[in-house]
Amino acid sequence: MKYSSMVERISGETVTAWDIHYAACDAQARGEDAIVLSIGDPDFATADEICAAAVQAINAGDTHYTHVIGRPELREAIATKQSALLGQPVSADNVALVAGAQNGLYATAMCLFEQGDEVLVPAPMYLTYAASIQASGARLVPIAQPGGDDFRLTFAAIEAVITDKTRGIALATPNNPTGNVYTKQELEAVALVAQRHNLWVISDEVYGQLTYDRPHQSVASFEGMADRTVVLNSLSKSHAMTGWRVGWVVGPPALIGHLDNLLLCMLYGLPGFIQAAALKALELDEQVVSHARELYLRRRNLVVEGLRNVPLLKCKVPEAGMFMLVDVRECGLSSTEFAWQLFRATGVAVLDASAFGAGTAGFVRISFTVSDAALRDACRRIAGFVEGLQARG
């Protein structure tokens, strides 16, 4: 039987990169001694107060259809939060509730782009960007951010890939996998190019509250950018709510209307009890987020300390988020070989970062989503594995 051409646009290396993660999860399920550092899913549970709000809503019978783009009171709460984050007014008319930022990226791309368009994305980039954007028919065009320059974004690199088919720029700040927080100068370059060439900008800001060394700023806050910028955000990472699938899109009211139509077809609104939990999470907000921020900063420093003196490895210390890139090129293995051999020899699963883009070939990504004790153990196992490679070399 024949399938549509879309199935080709949503498959490929960025999908198979997860194979090592699934293998590690299967090993854990069999009772084997595996440490999973391959995914950004917090190891601590959602706050009790948030869970209680969902339970209370269920017990009260909140199990029926809801507003497609979110209940008005929740959209108002999101607008209040985003107004504070962006430093400019955001109303409920600018907000659509979605099933996580991932759903928001896909839905936004479907509303903004089409066959023949090109969308620029700084590379390395999160694994699902290609499929989410190319599902619309548009072609994703990487913007080079060389590792030798610390994966930083430049005006020249953006301009180098602009064509008459370019319709948008999609970026994540703070970035996954690099952990970089884009500077004011880097965001000014994005804003300048977007206005000069009349482009949409999609700004993924899900790690915006989990910064350590540099404050987060949104390109939407720059003059002339509010009407052409779409901000994606969620509760997944900041509030330890990955499985709840609560995210939102902030954009011009016209886009929100288009998303309303699309989400009517594909989602038909998040459950009411989930929205009750989300409302409680926004009420607590910084109380919950500060805990996550402190925990990930401590774990970042723990991993840096555990690996910084390991021969053949070079750690890129992240400015934000829950991941760290490690350069393994001096080990004499590709990043794919390193990840699989490490897992088979030690039970530690890290993600081969080559799928994030050509610039991260030779790097692996480590997540800080297990306990401090497990992280220390993982660092010891990684060090022993690398020392074994050095001895054999």
C-alpha positions, 0 to 999 in steps of 0.5 A, a space after each residue: 500500500 502507498 503512504 504519503 510523502 510525509 512519512 519520509 519527512 518525519 523519519 531518519 537519523 534523528 529518530 533512530 538516535 533514541 535506540 540506545 535510550 530504549 535499549 537502556 530502558 529495556 535493560 533496566 526493566 530486566 533488572 540489569 545495572 543500567 544508568 540512563 543518562 540519555 533523556 531529559 526526564 526529571 527523576 523527581 516527581 511533580 510537586 504534591 500540590 500540583 498532583 492534588 489539584 488534578 486529583 481534586 478536579 477528577 473527583 469533582 467530575 472534571 472529565 469532559 471536553 474543554 476549550 480547544 486552546 485552553 480554558 480562559 483562566 489558564 490562558 490568562 495565567 500563562 499570559 501573566 507569566 509570559 508578560 513577566 518573562 518577556 517584559 512586555 504585555 501578553 494577553 490570553 488572545 496571544 496564548 494557545 495551550 498545546 500538548 507540550 512544546 513539541 506539539 506546539 512546534 509541530 502545530 506552529 510549523 503547519 500553520 506558518 510554512 508549506 511546500 517550497 519554503 525554507 526554515 533556518 535552524 541553528 545547528 546543533 538542534 534538538 532531534 525532533 526539529 527536522 521532522 516537526 518542521 519538514 512535516 509542513 513540506 518546508 525544508 530545514 536549512 541548518 545555520 552553522 555554529 561550529 564547536 570550535 567557536 563554542 557553538 555560538 550564533 553569528 549574523 554572518 552565519 545566518 545571512 550565509 544561508 538566506 535565500 528567496 525561499 526562506 520564510 522563518 528561523 527556529 531557534 532554542 534558547 537556552 539551547 538543547 544540546 549545547 546548554 548555551 544561552 544566546 546573548 543579546 548580540 546573538 538575538 539582535 542578529 536574529 532580529 535584524 535578519 528576520 526584519 530585513 527579510 520579513 521572516 517568522 521567528 519561532 523561539 523555543 524557550 522551555 529551559 528559560 527559567 533553568 539558567 545558571 551563568 547567563 540570564 535568559 532573554 527572548 528575541 520576542 522582547 526586541 523592538 519590532 519582533 513581537 508580531 513576527 515571533 512565536 514563543 514556545 514554552 512548557 511546564 515539562 522541564 521547569 516543573 517536572 511535568 514531562 508526562 503531563 504534556 502541558 505546553 503553550 504557544 505565544 504569538 499574534 492573535 491571528 496565529 492563535 486563531 489558526 492554531 485553534 482550527 488545527 488543534 480542533 482537528 488533532 487534539 480537541 483540548 487538554 483534559 480539564 484535570 490536567 489544566 487544573 494541575 497546570 493552573 496550580 503549577 503556575 500559581 506555585 511557579 518560582 517556588 517549584 522552579 527554584 528547586 529544579 534550578 538548584 538541583 540541576 546546577 548542583 548536578 552539573 557541577 558534580 558531573 563537570 568535577 567527575 569528568 573534567 580530569 578524565 583523559 581524552 574527554 573535554 566537557 562543555 560546561 552548559 550555561 543552562 538546562 539539564 544536559 552537558 556535551 562531552 567531546 570524545 573525539 580523542 578516544 579514537 571512536 565515533 560518537 556512535 561507537 563510543 555511546 554503544 561501547 560505553 553502554 555495553 561495557 558499563 551499563 551507562 547510556 548517553 546519547 550520541 550527539 551526532 544526530 543533533 547536527 554535523 557540528 556535534 559529531 564526536 560528542 555525546 550528551 549526558 543528562 543530569 536526570 538521575 540522583 547525585 549518587 547515580 551520577 557519581 557512579 556513572 562518572 566513575 564508570 565513564 572514567 574507567 571505560 575511557 582509561 581502558 580505551 587509553 590503555 588499549 590504544 
